[in-house]
Amino acid sequence: MRAAGLTPLSVVPELYPMTGHLLHKTLTPLHPFHREFHAHEVVRESRKVWRLILRSPHWNEIRKSVAMIAGGERSRASSVDLTHDAISAIVPGTIEYEKLTSLCRSLISWRTGPYQLGELYLDTEWRSHMKWDRISPMIPRKPNMRVADVGCSNGYFLHKLSLLNPEIAIGFDPVERCWLQFALLQAILQTPNLAFVPMGVLSLNAFPQFFDFILCMGVIYHQRDQALAVRRLYDATRSGGHVLLESLVVPHDEPLTISPPNRYAKMRNAWTIPSAASLETLFRAAGFKDVEVRSFGPLNTAEQRSTTFAPYESLSDFLDPSDPTTTVEGHPAPHTAAVIGRK
Ligand SMILES: C[S@@+](CC[C@H](N)C(=O)[O-])C[C@H]1O[C@@H](n2cnc3c(N)ncnc32)[C@H](O)[C@@H]1O
């Protein structure tokens, strides 16, 4: 018996013609779970992003190029290593280095990584393994978990999470570029049981009490209603499951936040920057138990910097050159912290 109000993905015929083969494939690992989430919602949200891709001459061209390189079994790596800092793969001879490099350039900017794809070193803005090394000791290790990465960008942490042998790992990110980057990488890496759903954190109510573990990093300070976003994470978690939320924070010992009137570190959409202590308050208010916070100190330019595949301004441009403890706007410079709680 399926739960009332939930629609099996298999009886949502729009899904198939909707995304075309390449991007549809990122939803396919969801099929065995179709009785447990709101498939119509997933279809509706995916369609929105799919239409944005089709309407943009830029993204539509790139979509076709990704589909050409990444079609079928031809693109599968003969060997993949997810254990090192750079996720690496031996790329099949059918994928020419020049074509792959040019496609990756057209998909700029690459945020999470790095990746070594054959001869191509995809040097991303963030050296995400440094974040992984900080947060991975906090992650509960249980067999067959259903895990999510909300705000997953191109999926670097999803591939890392797959080292835990989850039943399924689902990445959520509403940005077109992220969907295309994920599809390209996954066509090569073909990590099992990995899905990408182009939806944001507030759409997580399509997955009621679905996950054993949710990772949500670098997202909360972009949310206007942080309590609502944390509530969505809570509601999508099964009883006994955990949510780990990581964020830029301001260095206060008290549960204080700052809401910059204009920009914070040149970001237009950083609404409220929490402190580590205020992350704890948010989690307790949402109903989480066994809440634990870790502060990691200042974010540094060894971890976040511009590269050839992220050739725009980065952290060093966001800090005051004469005083790196403040942003260019005069706010406290970003530190990072993470909070974990059990439902
Ligand atoms: C600062 S990046 C963090 C990426 C990665 N999670 C990390 O920690 O390195 C924020 C990510 O959230 C995504 N994003 C934007 N709006 C979102 C939303 N409403 N819900 C979830 N993610 C969102 C962005 O596309 C981007 O990939």
The ligand as an SDF file (V2000), in Angstrom:
LIG
                    3D

 27 29  0  0  0  0  0  0  0  0999 V2000
   28.0090   28.2420   -1.2770 C   0  0  0  0  0  0  0  0  0  0  0  0
   27.5150   26.9540   -2.3500 S   0  0  0  0  0  0  0  0  0  0  0  0
   27.8980   25.5220   -1.3620 C   0  0  0  0  0  0  0  0  0  0  0  0
   28.2270   24.3120   -2.1660 C   0  0  0  0  0  0  0  0  0  0  0  0
   28.5910   23.0770   -1.3280 C   0  0  0  0  0  0  0  0  0  0  0  0
   27.4300   22.6060   -0.6080 N   0  0  0  0  0  0  0  0  0  0  0  0
   29.7090   23.3890   -0.3680 C   0  0  0  0  0  0  0  0  0  0  0  0
   29.4590   23.4550    0.8170 O   0  0  0  0  0  0  0  0  0  0  0  0
   30.8440   23.5660   -0.8250 O   0  0  0  0  0  0  0  0  0  0  0  0
   25.7750   27.0210   -2.2750 C   0  0  0  0  0  0  0  0  0  0  0  0
   25.0680   26.0190   -3.1760 C   0  0  0  0  0  0  0  0  0  0  0  0
   23.6630   26.0820   -2.8960 O   0  0  0  0  0  0  0  0  0  0  0  0
   22.9590   26.0810   -4.1290 C   0  0  0  0  0  0  0  0  0  0  0  0
   21.6450   26.7100   -3.9130 N   0  0  0  0  0  0  0  0  0  0  0  0
   21.1860   27.8970   -4.3440 C   0  0  0  0  0  0  0  0  0  0  0  0
   19.9180   28.0970   -3.9230 N   0  0  0  0  0  0  0  0  0  0  0  0
   19.5830   26.9940   -3.1880 C   0  0  0  0  0  0  0  0  0  0  0  0
   18.4120   26.5840   -2.5080 C   0  0  0  0  0  0  0  0  0  0  0  0
   17.3270   27.3670   -2.4530 N   0  0  0  0  0  0  0  0  0  0  0  0
   18.3980   25.3930   -1.8900 N   0  0  0  0  0  0  0  0  0  0  0  0
   19.4990   24.5890   -1.9370 C   0  0  0  0  0  0  0  0  0  0  0  0
   20.6460   24.9320   -2.5500 N   0  0  0  0  0  0  0  0  0  0  0  0
   20.6820   26.0990   -3.1870 C   0  0  0  0  0  0  0  0  0  0  0  0
   23.8730   26.8240   -5.0760 C   0  0  0  0  0  0  0  0  0  0  0  0
   23.5660   26.5230   -6.4180 O   0  0  0  0  0  0  0  0  0  0  0  0
   25.2340   26.3120   -4.6550 C   0  0  0  0  0  0  0  0  0  0  0  0
   25.5760   25.1290   -5.3360 O   0  0  0  0  0  0  0  0  0  0  0  0
  1  2  1  0
  2  3  1  0
  2 10  1  0
  3  4  1  0
  4  5  1  0
  5  6  1  0
  5  7  1  0
  7  8  2  0
  7  9  1  0
 10 11  1  0
 11 12  1  0
 11 26  1  0
 12 13  1  0
 13 14  1  0
 13 24  1  0
 14 15  1  0
 14 23  1  0
 15 16  2  0
 16 17  1  0
 17 18  1  0
 17 23  2  0
 18 19  1  0
 18 20  2  0
 20 21  1  0
 21 22  2  0
 22 23  1  0
 24 25  1  0
 24 26  1  0
 26 27  1  0
M  CHG  2   2   1   9  -1
M  END
$$$$
